[in-house]
């Protein structure tokens, strides 16, 4: 196992204090939005092995089967299939949706064939992979997830009593549900921005007036905040078609393909498939490809499925998701308890989010230290050097565990564990 050194991304929507507070570092005054843990080329973690720091992607590429395990390599190729993050939002992220695997492969192949540069502002697909994700709240966490029913969306918009919204209300009440949501979202996103800006402003003012009481008070407050950050943006009205959800610490939200969503405020642990594919619906100055967006969005209303951890053996609490690229669980450790074992045939990233956790390599069999020494010798032969036998993780620190290492965790703290299912 290896201690990770990670990069913090300074996106404009990030909190200036949440990640520094967790890490115990002084704020810089600049937003600190995400801390990435993994082998994504955009901000790869590094490990200390051998003579110095090595990037995690280089460690993995030097010995894919040794680092990831043969089963994970067969299933996902010679790369770490997930990315773990700390995410700290102080203002709304863009309203967005992710493609499924087939859509990602088709979209990527099409843009490659048309010669669209990978970093072009109008490029939709950066890779041929899907991007399911899970956010687990460390603080109260607000977001938008999936469509409201057409009837509920109509009632919410109607209560604002804004003339410019009445055609949308009529459609939502008259057309079949999926068609109604599609028609209204299309109309909002294709409207002339100057013409719709007045309607957005009126809707925001009316939402602010209704944010104090009533069945949708919390939702109106969220939409008011969105409008304050994105005045005149048609995405404000698009957001009103979506469910507002507030997670309490320990609760999580799974976001599958085609589900429109946005994070609004709070600190959480996020895990996702290792992909950059995002199609934006609004609340952003970036490219919005409406035709491609409408091909990907699933116009299926429903209540957000808030996940709570399910108890497993050895004190593990896991979050059940329908994908294999990642698996997230947590251990809440007590100082008087025996060490829990974190065995896996696949790679793991371990993140301490509270207290102190001690990790110890327990990869021993009847041959004693011989097995550990053989593995370290193999790592040295591939140029990656030996890993560490014991690590202490303070709050905000993380570690990478290669496949096959058996780790014992003890202490007084909370440990999140990211791995894959094979």
C-alpha positions as CSV (number, residue, x, y, z in Angstrom):
1,X,0.0,0.0,0.0
2,X,1.1,3.5,-0.7
3,X,0.2,6.9,0.6
4,X,-1.3,9.1,-2.1
5,X,-0.4,12.7,-3.0
6,X,-3.4,14.2,-4.6
7,X,-4.3,17.3,-6.7
8,X,-7.0,19.8,-5.7
9,X,-8.8,21.4,-8.6
10,X,-9.7,25.1,-8.3
11,X,-13.0,25.2,-10.2
12,X,-15.0,28.5,-9.8
13,X,-17.9,26.8,-8.1
14,X,-15.8,25.3,-5.3
15,X,-15.8,26.2,-1.6
16,X,-12.9,28.2,-0.3
17,X,-12.9,26.4,3.1
18,X,-14.5,23.0,3.0
19,X,-11.6,20.9,1.7
20,X,-8.9,23.0,3.6
21,X,-10.9,22.4,6.8
22,X,-11.0,18.6,6.1
23,X,-7.3,18.5,5.2
24,X,-6.3,20.7,8.1
25,X,-4.6,23.2,5.8
26,X,-5.1,27.0,5.7
27,X,-7.5,28.3,3.1
28,X,-5.8,30.1,0.2
29,X,-8.7,32.4,-0.6
30,X,-9.2,30.6,-3.9
31,X,-12.0,28.0,-4.5
32,X,-10.9,24.4,-3.9
33,X,-13.6,22.3,-5.6
34,X,-12.4,18.7,-6.0
35,X,-9.5,16.6,-4.7
36,X,-8.8,13.8,-7.2
37,X,-7.6,10.3,-6.0
38,X,-6.7,7.9,-8.8
39,X,-5.0,7.6,-12.1
40,X,-7.1,10.0,-14.3
41,X,-4.7,11.7,-16.7
42,X,-6.2,15.1,-15.9
43,X,-4.8,15.1,-12.4
44,X,-3.2,11.7,-11.5
45,X,-2.2,10.9,-7.9
46,X,1.4,10.1,-7.1
47,X,2.9,7.5,-4.7
48,X,6.2,7.2,-2.9
49,X,8.0,4.1,-4.1
50,X,11.7,3.3,-4.5
51,X,13.8,6.5,-5.1
52,X,10.9,9.0,-5.2
53,X,7.5,10.0,-6.3
54,X,5.9,8.1,-9.2
55,X,2.6,8.9,-10.9
56,X,0.0,6.3,-10.2
57,X,-0.8,5.7,-14.0
58,X,2.9,5.0,-14.5
59,X,3.0,2.5,-11.6
60,X,0.0,0.7,-13.1
61,X,1.2,0.7,-16.7
62,X,4.5,-0.9,-15.5
63,X,2.7,-4.0,-14.1
64,X,-1.1,-3.9,-14.9
65,X,-1.9,-7.4,-13.7
66,X,0.3,-7.0,-10.6
67,X,-1.3,-3.7,-9.6
68,X,-4.9,-4.3,-10.7
69,X,-5.2,-8.0,-10.6
70,X,-5.8,-10.2,-13.7
71,X,-9.6,-10.2,-13.2
72,X,-9.8,-6.4,-13.3
73,X,-7.5,-6.2,-16.3
74,X,-9.7,-8.7,-18.2
75,X,-12.9,-6.8,-17.2
76,X,-11.7,-3.2,-17.7
77,X,-8.4,-3.2,-19.4
78,X,-5.0,-2.1,-18.0
79,X,-6.3,1.0,-16.2
80,X,-7.8,1.9,-12.9
81,X,-11.5,2.0,-13.8
82,X,-12.7,4.5,-11.2
83,X,-11.9,7.9,-9.9
84,X,-12.5,8.9,-6.3
85,X,-13.0,12.6,-5.3
86,X,-13.7,14.9,-2.4
87,X,-16.2,17.4,-3.9
88,X,-16.9,20.7,-2.2
89,X,-19.6,22.9,-3.9
90,X,-20.3,26.4,-2.8
91,X,-22.4,27.3,-5.8
92,X,-24.3,25.2,-8.4
93,X,-22.4,23.0,-10.9
94,X,-23.6,22.9,-14.5
95,X,-26.9,21.0,-15.2
96,X,-25.7,17.9,-17.0
97,X,-26.2,14.3,-18.1
98,X,-24.0,11.4,-19.0
99,X,-24.3,8.9,-21.8
100,X,-24.6,5.1,-21.5
101,X,-21.8,2.9,-22.7
102,X,-23.2,2.4,-26.2
103,X,-23.9,6.1,-26.7
104,X,-20.4,7.0,-25.5
105,X,-18.8,4.6,-27.9
106,X,-20.9,5.8,-30.8
107,X,-20.5,9.5,-30.0
108,X,-16.7,9.1,-29.5
109,X,-16.3,7.2,-32.8
110,X,-18.4,9.8,-34.7
111,X,-16.4,12.8,-33.4
112,X,-13.1,10.9,-34.1
113,X,-14.2,10.2,-37.6
114,X,-15.2,13.8,-38.2
115,X,-11.8,14.9,-36.9
116,X,-13.1,17.0,-34.0
117,X,-10.1,17.9,-31.9
118,X,-10.2,16.2,-28.5
119,X,-9.9,19.6,-26.6
120,X,-12.3,21.5,-28.9
121,X,-14.9,23.5,-27.0
122,X,-17.7,21.9,-29.0
123,X,-16.4,18.3,-28.4
124,X,-19.0,16.1,-26.4
125,X,-17.1,12.8,-26.0
126,X,-13.6,12.7,-24.7
127,X,-13.5,8.9,-24.5
128,X,-15.6,5.9,-25.4
129,X,-16.7,5.2,-21.8
130,X,-19.8,5.8,-19.7
131,X,-19.7,7.9,-16.5
132,X,-22.0,6.6,-13.8
133,X,-21.3,8.3,-10.5
134,X,-22.2,8.2,-6.8
135,X,-22.1,11.1,-4.4
136,X,-22.0,10.4,-0.6
137,X,-22.6,13.4,1.7
138,X,-20.2,14.3,4.4
139,X,-22.2,17.4,5.3
140,X,-25.8,18.3,4.4
141,X,-25.7,18.2,0.6
142,X,-28.1,19.8,-1.9
143,X,-28.6,18.7,-5.5
144,X,-31.0,18.2,-8.4
145,X,-31.7,14.7,-9.7
146,X,-34.0,13.4,-12.4
147,X,-37.3,14.7,-13.6
148,X,-40.3,15.5,-11.4
149,X,-43.6,14.1,-12.7
150,X,-45.1,16.4,-15.4
151,X,-48.0,17.2,-13.1
152,X,-45.8,18.2,-10.2
153,X,-43.6,20.3,-12.5
154,X,-46.7,22.0,-13.9
155,X,-48.0,22.8,-10.4
156,X,-44.6,24.2,-9.3
157,X,-44.3,26.4,-12.4
158,X,-48.0,27.5,-12.2
159,X,-47.6,28.6,-8.6
160,X,-45.0,31.2,-9.8
161,X,-47.7,32.9,-11.8
162,X,-45.4,34.1,-14.6
163,X,-46.9,34.7,-18.0
164,X,-43.9,33.4,-19.8
165,X,-44.1,30.0,-18.1
166,X,-47.8,29.4,-18.9
167,X,-47.2,27.7,-22.3
168,X,-44.9,25.2,-20.5
169,X,-47.5,24.6,-17.9
170,X,-50.1,23.9,-20.6
171,X,-47.9,21.4,-22.3
172,X,-47.0,19.6,-19.0
173,X,-50.7,19.2,-18.3
174,X,-51.9,18.2,-21.7
175,X,-49.2,15.9,-23.4
176,X,-48.2,12.4,-22.4
177,X,-45.6,12.7,-19.6
178,X,-42.4,11.8,-21.4
179,X,-43.3,13.8,-24.4
180,X,-44.3,16.8,-22.3
181,X,-41.0,16.8,-20.5
182,X,-39.1,16.5,-23.7
183,X,-41.1,19.3,-25.4
184,X,-40.7,21.7,-22.5
185,X,-37.0,21.1,-22.0
186,X,-36.4,21.5,-25.8
187,X,-38.3,24.7,-25.8
188,X,-36.4,26.2,-22.9
189,X,-33.0,25.2,-24.2
190,X,-33.6,26.5,-27.8
191,X,-35.3,29.7,-26.8
192,X,-33.6,33.0,-27.7
193,X,-31.6,33.8,-24.6
194,X,-32.4,37.5,-24.6
195,X,-36.1,36.8,-25.0
196,X,-36.3,34.2,-22.2
197,X,-34.1,36.2,-19.8
198,X,-37.0,38.3,-18.6
199,X,-39.1,35.2,-17.9
200,X,-36.2,33.7,-16.0
201,X,-35.9,36.9,-13.9
202,X,-39.6,36.9,-13.1
203,X,-39.5,33.2,-12.2
204,X,-36.6,33.8,-9.9
205,X,-38.3,36.7,-8.1
206,X,-41.5,34.6,-7.7
207,X,-39.6,31.6,-6.4
208,X,-37.8,33.8,-3.8
209,X,-41.3,35.0,-2.6
210,X,-42.4,31.4,-2.1
211,X,-39.2,30.1,-0.5
212,X,-40.4,30.7,3.0
213,X,-43.3,28.3,3.3
214,X,-45.4,25.7,1.5
215,X,-44.8,22.2,0.2
216,X,-42.1,23.3,-2.3
217,X,-40.4,26.0,-0.1
218,X,-37.1,24.2,0.0
219,X,-37.1,23.6,-3.7
220,X,-38.0,27.3,-4.4
221,X,-35.1,28.3,-2.2
222,X,-32.7,26.1,-4.2
223,X,-34.0,27.5,-7.5
224,X,-33.6,31.1,-6.1
225,X,-30.0,30.4,-5.3
226,X,-29.4,28.9,-8.8
227,X,-30.9,32.0,-10.4
228,X,-28.7,34.3,-8.2
229,X,-25.6,32.5,-9.6
230,X,-26.8,32.3,-13.2
231,X,-29.1,35.3,-13.8
232,X,-31.1,35.0,-17.0
233,X,-29.8,31.5,-17.8
234,X,-32.6,29.3,-19.3
235,X,-31.1,26.4,-17.3
236,X,-32.8,28.0,-14.3
237,X,-36.2,27.0,-15.8
238,X,-34.8,23.6,-16.8
239,X,-33.8,23.1,-13.2
240,X,-37.4,23.6,-12.1
241,X,-38.3,20.4,-14.0
242,X,-36.0,18.4,-11.8
243,X,-36.3,17.0,-8.3
244,X,-34.6,18.9,-5.5
245,X,-32.9,16.5,-3.0
246,X,-31.1,17.2,0.3
247,X,-28.8,14.4,1.5
248,X,-27.9,14.1,5.1
249,X,-24.3,12.9,6.1
250,X,-23.9,9.3,5.2
251,X,-26.7,9.3,2.6
252,X,-25.8,8.9,-1.1
253,X,-27.2,9.4,-4.6
254,X,-26.5,7.2,-7.6
255,X,-26.6,9.0,-11.0
256,X,-26.9,6.7,-13.9
257,X,-26.9,7.3,-17.7
258,X,-29.4,9.8,-19.1
259,X,-30.4,11.3,-15.7
260,X,-30.1,15.1,-15.6
261,X,-28.6,16.4,-12.4
262,X,-26.6,19.1,-10.8
263,X,-24.8,19.5,-7.4
264,X,-25.7,22.7,-5.6
265,X,-24.0,22.9,-2.2
266,X,-22.1,20.7,0.3
267,X,-19.1,18.5,0.8
268,X,-19.2,14.8,-0.3
269,X,-17.2,11.8,-1.4
270,X,-17.8,11.2,-5.1
271,X,-16.8,8.1,-7.1
272,X,-17.3,7.6,-10.8
273,X,-16.2,5.5,-13.8
274,X,-13.0,6.9,-15.2
275,X,-14.5,9.1,-17.9
276,X,-14.8,12.8,-18.9
277,X,-18.1,12.5,-20.9
278,X,-20.5,15.2,-19.9
279,X,-23.4,16.7,-21.9
280,X,-24.5,20.0,-20.4
281,X,-28.1,21.3,-20.2
282,X,-27.5,24.8,-18.8
283,X,-26.1,26.8,-15.8
284,X,-22.8,27.1,-17.7
285,X,-21.0,29.2,-20.2
286,X,-19.7,26.0,-21.9
287,X,-21.0,24.3,-25.0
288,X,-24.6,23.0,-24.9
289,X,-25.3,20.6,-27.8
290,X,-29.1,20.4,-27.6
291,X,-29.7,17.7,-30.3
292,X,-27.1,15.4,-28.8
293,X,-28.4,16.1,-25.3
294,X,-31.9,15.2,-26.3
295,X,-30.6,11.9,-27.7
296,X,-29.0,11.0,-24.4
297,X,-31.6,12.3,-21.8
298,X,-34.0,9.8,-20.4
299,X,-37.4,11.6,-20.0
300,X,-38.5,9.3,-17.2
301,X,-39.8,11.0,-14.1
302,X,-39.4,9.5,-10.6
303,X,-38.3,10.3,-7.1
304,X,-34.6,10.3,-6.5
305,X,-33.4,7.0,-4.9
306,X,-31.5,8.1,-1.8
307,X,-29.1,5.4,-0.8
308,X,-28.2,4.5,2.8
309,X,-25.2,2.2,3.6
310,X,-26.1,-1.5,3.9
311,X,-24.3,-3.4,6.7
312,X,-21.9,-6.1,5.6
313,X,-19.4,-8.4,7.3
314,X,-16.6,-7.0,9.5
315,X,-18.3,-3.6,10.1
316,X,-18.3,-2.7,6.4
317,X,-21.2,-0.5,5.2
318,X,-21.5,-0.4,1.4
319,X,-23.6,1.5,-1.1
320,X,-25.3,-0.7,-3.6
321,X,-25.0,0.4,-7.3
322,X,-25.8,-1.4,-10.6
323,X,-22.3,-1.0,-12.1
324,X,-19.0,-2.9,-11.8
325,X,-16.5,-0.1,-12.4
326,X,-16.7,1.1,-8.8
327,X,-17.8,0.0,-5.4
328,X,-17.9,2.4,-2.4
329,X,-18.1,1.4,1.2
330,X,-17.1,2.8,4.6
331,X,-15.9,1.7,8.0
332,X,-16.6,3.7,11.1
333,X,-13.8,2.5,13.4
334,X,-13.8,2.5,17.2
335,X,-10.5,2.5,19.1
336,X,-11.5,-0.6,21.2
337,X,-12.4,-2.8,18.3
338,X,-10.3,-5.4,16.5
339,X,-8.8,-4.4,13.2
340,X,-11.1,-4.9,10.2
341,X,-9.7,-6.7,7.2
342,X,-9.9,-5.1,3.7
343,X,-9.1,-8.0,1.4
344,X,-9.6,-7.6,-2.3
345,X,-8.5,-9.3,-5.5
346,X,-8.7,-5.8,-7.1
347,X,-7.1,-2.4,-6.4
348,X,-8.4,-0.2,-3.6
349,X,-8.2,3.5,-2.7
350,X,-8.8,4.2,1.0
351,X,-9.7,7.7,2.2
352,X,-9.9,8.8,5.9
353,X,-12.6,11.5,6.3
354,X,-12.6,11.7,10.1
355,X,-10.3,10.9,13.0
356,X,-7.2,8.7,12.5
357,X,-6.9,5.3,10.8
358,X,-3.9,3.0,10.9
359,X,-3.4,0.6,7.9
360,X,-1.2,-2.4,8.2
361,X,-0.2,-4.8,5.4
362,X,-1.4,-8.3,6.5
363,X,-0.5,-10.1,3.3
364,X,0.9,-13.1,5.1
365,X,0.3,-16.9,4.6
366,X,1.9,-20.0,6.0
367,X,5.2,-18.9,4.5
368,X,5.3,-15.9,6.8
369,X,7.0,-12.8,5.3
370,X,8.1,-14.7,2.1
371,X,4.9,-13.8,0.1
372,X,5.2,-10.1,1.0
373,X,8.9,-10.1,0.1
374,X,8.2,-11.9,-3.3
375,X,5.6,-9.2,-4.2
376,X,7.9,-6.4,-3.2
377,X,10.7,-8.0,-5.3
378,X,8.3,-8.1,-8.2
379,X,7.4,-4.5,-7.8
380,X,11.1,-3.5,-7.7
381,X,11.8,-5.5,-10.8
382,X,9.2,-3.5,-12.7
383,X,10.7,-0.2,-11.5
384,X,7.9,0.7,-9.1
385,X,9.7,-0.1,-5.9
386,X,8.3,-1.6,-2.6
387,X,5.2,-0.3,-1.0
388,X,4.7,0.5,2.7
389,X,3.9,-2.1,5.5
390,X,2.1,0.4,7.7
391,X,0.5,3.8,7.1
392,X,-1.3,6.2,9.4
393,X,-4.0,8.2,7.7
394,X,-5.1,11.5,9.2
395,X,-8.4,13.2,8.2
396,X,-8.3,13.9,4.4
397,X,-5.4,11.5,3.7
398,X,-5.6,8.5,1.4
399,X,-3.8,5.4,0.3
400,X,-3.6,3.1,-2.8
401,X,-3.7,-0.6,-2.2
402,X,-2.6,-2.9,-5.1
403,X,-4.6,-6.0,-5.9
404,X,-4.0,-9.0,-3.5
405,X,-2.7,-7.0,-0.6
406,X,-4.6,-7.8,2.6
407,X,-4.9,-4.7,4.8
408,X,-6.0,-4.4,8.4
409,X,-7.5,-1.1,9.4
410,X,-7.8,0.1,13.0
411,X,-8.1,3.4,14.9
412,X,-10.8,6.0,15.7
413,X,-12.2,7.4,12.5
414,X,-14.1,7.0,9.3
415,X,-12.6,5.2,6.3
416,X,-14.1,5.2,2.8
417,X,-13.1,2.3,0.6
418,X,-13.2,2.4,-3.2
419,X,-12.7,-0.7,-5.3
420,X,-14.3,-2.5,-8.2
421,X,-16.6,-5.5,-8.7
422,X,-15.3,-8.5,-10.7
